Amino acid sequence: MATVKAAILGFGTVGQGIYRIVNERKEQLAARTGAPIEIAAILVRNLERPRPDTPGVLVTDRFEDILAIPDLDVVFEAIVGEEPAGTYLEQAIAAGCHVVTANKVMYAKAGASLEAFARESGTGVGYEATVAGGVPVIKTIQNLNLANSITGIQGILNGTSNFILTKMRKEECSFADALKEAQELGYAEADPTNDVSGFDAFCKLMILSGLAFGEQPDWEHVPMDGIDKLTLDEVIDADRQGLRYRHIADVRRGEDGEILASVGPVLIGPDHPLYGVDGVDNAVAIETAYAGTLTVTGPGAGMYPTASVMVEDAAVLLKQPFRKLVTD
């Protein structure tokens, strides 16, 4: 039985999760894809940095070494930042590899071109992990697109912001104190700007817009507000009225056909599908023409939720009939 060769770009939390899952689920993945998956190489930024042992695996800081691996099938990308991640994926696709990414900022901007290039090259792109971590919102929308019509999407797409708002409401603590705890627990980065400003949720929303409606709104015309301006008094006052602030990313097609989107704190009541979503969970409510509103909820980040959907994406791609088995 032939072996599927894979490489991991980046070996932080998510990259290590991919490595563990591939090795712990060897038999299951072999049954699913028809061949065992082998992690052949790992790309790191600093070779001197301590990291878990990966016996028999090439660890390199040169992407050229990754591309030089004979018969490489899949590249998992778990790098922070738009570049060099986008360039690496383009080069991997050109080399005949399937690619799987969790890079939301890069994919919000370059996802459409990467998918088009992959189709031309006879490979595929997996990007479930770019939105809501372990919540299968991408697959859900892809399935709905087959016979349904999506009219709107509302989502809690950033677990850090949701954790902070939950903490403020339940424990009556300030934004600053809730953020500090989120950082101590590893839910927020040392620089939490992208999370609390709404930019992280914005990028994820742009990916969902492209998938659901085939296009994104003009980025410059999308209102984007974070949660950092909400006061404790506002949160508590809303709670006393039976209402809750949620940081909601919203996109829908207007009556004139224009794509309308917004990101910001919204006051909602118990009848809203996102009302009961607390802590670091993400949730997406998908409004459809024929099935009503469908809501998917689950962990939005973390080693195993994110890594597991990336490995699942790879398994699906390896079973696709368009797979390019032999390159010229």
C-alpha positions as CSV (number, residue, x, y, z in Angstrom):
1,M,0.0,0.0,0.0
2,A,1.4,3.4,-1.0
3,T,2.0,5.9,1.7
4,V,0.6,9.5,1.6
5,K,3.4,11.9,2.4
6,A,2.6,15.1,4.3
7,A,4.5,18.1,5.6
8,I,3.5,20.5,8.4
9,L,4.4,24.2,8.1
10,G,4.7,25.6,11.6
11,F,5.1,23.5,14.7
12,G,3.3,25.5,17.4
13,T,0.1,24.4,19.1
14,V,-1.8,23.5,16.0
15,G,1.1,22.0,14.1
16,Q,1.9,19.7,17.1
17,G,-1.8,18.7,17.2
18,I,-1.7,17.7,13.6
19,Y,1.4,15.6,14.2
20,R,-0.2,13.8,17.2
21,I,-3.5,13.1,15.5
22,V,-1.9,11.7,12.3
23,N,0.2,9.4,14.4
24,E,-2.5,8.4,16.9
25,R,-5.1,7.7,14.2
26,K,-2.9,6.0,11.6
27,E,-5.2,3.0,11.1
28,Q,-8.4,5.1,11.0
29,L,-6.9,7.5,8.4
30,A,-5.5,4.6,6.3
31,A,-9.0,3.1,6.2
32,R,-10.5,6.4,5.2
33,T,-8.0,7.5,2.6
34,G,-6.9,4.1,1.3
35,A,-3.3,4.7,2.4
36,P,-1.4,5.5,5.6
37,I,-0.4,9.1,6.1
38,E,3.2,9.8,7.1
39,I,4.5,13.1,8.3
40,A,7.6,13.4,6.2
41,A,8.8,16.9,7.2
42,I,8.1,19.9,9.5
43,L,9.0,23.5,8.7
44,V,10.1,25.6,11.7
45,R,11.3,29.1,12.1
46,N,14.1,28.4,14.6
47,L,15.9,25.1,14.5
48,E,17.4,25.7,18.0
49,R,14.0,26.1,19.8
50,P,13.1,23.1,22.0
51,R,10.2,21.1,20.6
52,P,8.7,17.6,21.0
53,D,10.6,14.7,19.5
54,T,9.5,13.7,16.0
55,P,11.6,10.6,15.2
56,G,12.3,9.9,11.5
57,V,10.9,13.3,10.4
58,L,12.9,16.0,8.6
59,V,12.8,19.2,10.6
60,T,14.0,22.2,8.6
61,D,13.8,26.0,8.4
62,R,14.0,25.9,4.6
63,F,10.8,25.6,2.6
64,E,12.9,24.4,-0.4
65,D,13.6,21.3,1.6
66,I,9.8,20.6,1.9
67,L,9.2,21.0,-1.9
68,A,12.2,18.7,-2.6
69,I,10.5,15.7,-0.9
70,P,9.6,13.2,-3.6
71,D,5.9,12.4,-4.1
72,L,4.7,14.9,-1.4
73,D,0.9,14.7,-1.3
74,V,-0.3,17.1,1.4
75,V,0.9,20.3,3.0
76,F,-0.6,21.4,6.3
77,E,-0.1,25.2,6.9
78,A,-0.2,26.4,10.5
79,I,1.9,29.6,10.3
80,V,0.9,32.9,11.9
81,G,0.6,35.8,9.4
82,E,-0.2,36.3,5.8
83,E,3.3,35.8,4.5
84,P,5.2,33.7,3.8
85,A,2.2,31.4,4.3
86,G,0.3,32.5,1.1
87,T,3.4,32.1,-1.0
88,Y,4.2,28.7,0.5
89,L,0.7,27.4,-0.4
90,E,1.0,28.7,-3.9
91,Q,4.3,26.9,-4.4
92,A,2.9,23.7,-2.8
93,I,-0.1,23.7,-5.2
94,A,2.2,24.3,-8.1
95,A,4.1,21.2,-7.0
96,G,0.9,19.1,-7.1
97,C,0.1,19.0,-3.4
98,H,-3.2,19.4,-1.7
99,V,-3.0,22.1,0.9
100,V,-4.9,22.6,4.2
101,T,-4.8,25.8,6.2
102,A,-6.0,27.4,9.4
103,N,-4.7,30.9,8.4
104,K,-7.8,33.1,8.4
105,V,-6.2,36.5,7.6
106,M,-4.4,35.1,4.6
107,Y,-7.4,33.1,3.4
108,A,-9.8,35.9,3.7
109,K,-7.7,37.8,1.2
110,A,-6.2,35.1,-1.0
111,G,-8.6,32.1,-0.6
112,A,-10.5,32.6,-3.9
113,S,-7.2,32.8,-6.0
114,L,-5.8,29.8,-4.1
115,E,-8.9,27.7,-4.8
116,A,-8.9,28.7,-8.5
117,F,-5.2,27.8,-8.8
118,A,-5.8,24.5,-7.1
119,R,-8.6,23.6,-9.5
120,E,-6.3,24.4,-12.5
121,S,-3.6,22.2,-10.9
122,G,-5.8,19.2,-10.1
123,T,-5.4,19.6,-6.4
124,G,-7.6,20.8,-3.6
125,V,-7.7,23.3,-0.7
126,G,-9.0,22.5,2.8
127,Y,-9.9,25.6,5.0
128,E,-12.4,24.4,7.6
129,A,-10.1,25.5,10.3
130,T,-10.0,29.1,9.2
131,V,-13.4,29.7,10.7
132,A,-14.6,28.7,14.2
133,G,-11.9,26.1,14.8
134,G,-13.6,22.7,15.4
135,V,-17.1,23.9,14.5
136,P,-17.9,22.4,11.0
137,V,-19.4,25.5,9.6
138,I,-17.6,25.4,6.2
139,K,-18.8,21.8,5.5
140,T,-22.3,22.7,6.6
141,I,-22.5,25.7,4.2
142,Q,-20.9,23.6,1.4
143,N,-23.6,21.0,1.9
144,L,-26.4,23.6,2.0
145,N,-25.1,25.2,-1.2
146,L,-25.9,22.0,-3.1
147,A,-29.7,22.4,-3.0
148,N,-30.6,25.2,-0.6
149,S,-30.1,28.9,-0.6
150,I,-28.4,30.8,2.2
151,T,-30.0,34.2,3.0
152,G,-27.9,35.3,5.9
153,I,-25.3,34.3,8.5
154,Q,-24.8,35.5,12.0
155,G,-21.9,34.2,14.1
156,I,-19.9,34.4,17.3
157,L,-16.6,33.9,15.6
158,N,-14.1,34.9,18.3
159,G,-13.9,32.9,21.5
160,T,-11.7,35.5,23.3
161,S,-14.4,38.2,23.0
162,N,-17.1,35.8,23.9
163,F,-15.2,34.7,27.0
164,I,-14.7,38.3,28.1
165,L,-18.4,39.2,27.6
166,T,-19.4,36.1,29.5
167,K,-17.0,36.8,32.4
168,M,-18.2,40.4,32.6
169,R,-21.9,39.4,32.8
170,K,-21.6,36.4,35.1
171,E,-19.0,37.7,37.6
172,E,-19.5,41.5,37.2
173,C,-15.8,42.1,36.5
174,S,-14.3,44.8,34.3
175,F,-13.2,44.4,30.7
176,A,-9.6,44.8,31.8
177,D,-9.9,42.0,34.5
178,A,-11.7,39.7,32.1
179,L,-9.1,40.2,29.4
180,K,-6.3,39.6,31.9
181,E,-7.8,36.2,32.9
182,A,-8.3,35.3,29.2
183,Q,-4.6,35.9,28.7
184,E,-3.6,33.9,31.8
185,L,-5.7,31.0,30.5
186,G,-4.2,31.2,27.1
187,Y,-7.4,32.3,25.4
188,A,-6.0,35.7,24.4
189,E,-2.6,36.6,23.0
190,A,-0.2,39.0,24.7
191,D,-1.4,41.5,22.1
192,P,-5.2,40.9,21.9
193,T,-6.0,43.6,19.4
194,N,-7.2,41.4,16.6
195,D,-9.6,39.6,19.0
196,V,-11.1,42.5,20.9
197,S,-11.2,45.0,18.0
198,G,-13.3,42.6,15.8
199,F,-10.7,42.1,13.1
200,D,-10.3,38.4,13.7
201,A,-14.1,37.9,13.4
202,F,-14.1,40.2,10.4
203,C,-11.7,38.0,8.5
204,K,-13.7,34.9,9.3
205,L,-16.9,36.6,8.1
206,M,-15.3,37.5,4.8
207,I,-14.4,33.8,4.3
208,L,-18.0,32.8,5.0
209,S,-19.3,35.5,2.7
210,G,-17.3,34.2,-0.2
211,L,-18.4,30.7,0.4
212,A,-22.1,31.4,1.0
213,F,-22.6,34.2,-1.6
214,G,-19.7,33.8,-4.0
215,E,-18.4,37.2,-3.2
216,Q,-17.3,39.5,-0.4
217,P,-18.5,43.0,0.4
218,D,-16.2,45.9,0.0
219,W,-13.9,45.6,3.0
220,E,-13.7,49.4,3.4
221,H,-17.5,49.6,3.8
222,V,-18.0,47.0,6.5
223,P,-18.7,48.5,9.9
224,M,-16.4,46.9,12.5
225,D,-16.5,47.5,16.2
226,G,-14.9,45.5,19.0
227,I,-16.0,44.9,22.6
228,D,-13.3,47.1,24.2
229,K,-15.7,50.1,24.5
230,L,-18.5,48.2,26.3
231,T,-18.7,49.1,30.0
232,L,-19.5,46.8,32.8
233,D,-22.5,48.9,33.6
234,E,-23.9,48.4,30.1
235,V,-23.4,44.6,30.3
236,I,-25.0,44.3,33.7
237,D,-27.9,46.6,32.9
238,A,-28.7,44.4,29.8
239,D,-28.5,41.2,31.9
240,R,-31.0,42.6,34.4
241,Q,-33.4,43.1,31.5
242,G,-32.9,39.5,30.3
243,L,-30.7,40.6,27.4
244,R,-27.1,39.8,26.5
245,Y,-24.4,41.5,24.5
246,R,-22.8,39.2,21.9
247,H,-20.0,40.1,19.5
248,I,-21.8,39.2,16.3
249,A,-20.4,39.0,12.7
250,D,-23.3,39.3,10.3
251,V,-23.5,39.0,6.5
252,R,-26.5,38.8,4.1
253,R,-27.6,39.7,0.6
254,G,-29.8,42.8,0.5
255,E,-32.9,43.2,-1.6
256,D,-30.9,45.0,-4.2
257,G,-28.4,42.1,-4.4
258,E,-25.6,43.9,-2.5
259,I,-23.7,42.0,0.1
260,L,-24.2,43.7,3.5
261,A,-22.0,42.9,6.5
262,S,-21.1,44.2,10.0
263,V,-19.1,43.1,13.0
264,G,-19.8,44.4,16.5
265,P,-21.5,44.1,19.9
266,V,-25.2,43.4,19.5
267,L,-27.9,43.2,22.2
268,I,-30.0,40.1,21.8
269,G,-32.8,38.3,23.7
270,P,-33.6,34.7,24.7
271,D,-35.2,34.0,21.3
272,H,-32.0,34.6,19.4
273,P,-30.1,31.4,18.5
274,L,-26.8,32.8,19.8
275,Y,-28.2,33.9,23.2
276,G,-27.0,30.8,25.2
277,V,-23.5,30.6,23.7
278,D,-21.1,31.3,26.6
279,G,-17.4,31.1,27.3
280,V,-14.9,30.5,24.5
281,D,-17.3,28.6,22.3
282,N,-18.1,29.8,18.8
283,A,-21.5,29.5,17.1
284,V,-22.8,30.2,13.7
285,A,-26.5,30.7,12.8
286,I,-27.1,30.0,9.1
287,E,-30.4,31.3,7.7
288,T,-31.7,29.3,4.7
289,A,-34.5,29.6,2.3
290,Y,-35.8,26.0,2.8
291,A,-34.5,24.7,6.2
292,G,-35.0,27.8,8.4
293,T,-32.1,28.7,10.7
294,L,-29.5,26.1,11.4
295,T,-27.0,26.7,14.3
296,V,-23.7,25.0,14.8
297,T,-21.8,25.5,18.1
298,G,-18.6,24.2,19.5
299,P,-15.0,25.1,20.5
300,G,-13.6,27.8,18.3
301,A,-9.8,27.2,19.0
302,G,-7.3,25.0,20.6
303,M,-4.8,22.3,19.7
304,Y,-7.2,19.4,19.0
305,P,-10.3,21.1,17.7
306,T,-8.4,23.0,15.1
307,A,-5.9,20.3,14.2
308,S,-8.6,17.6,14.0
309,V,-10.6,19.5,11.3
310,M,-7.4,20.1,9.4
311,V,-6.7,16.3,9.3
312,E,-10.3,15.7,8.4
313,D,-9.9,18.1,5.5
314,A,-6.8,16.3,4.3
315,A,-8.7,12.9,4.4
316,V,-11.5,14.3,2.3
317,L,-9.1,15.8,-0.2
318,L,-7.2,12.6,-0.6
319,K,-10.5,10.8,-1.5
320,Q,-11.5,13.3,-4.2
321,P,-11.6,12.0,-7.7
322,F,-9.8,15.1,-9.0
323,R,-6.7,14.2,-7.0
324,K,-3.6,14.7,-9.1
325,L,-1.8,11.4,-8.6
326,V,1.0,12.0,-11.1
327,T,2.6,15.3,-11.9
328,D,4.2,16.1,-15.2
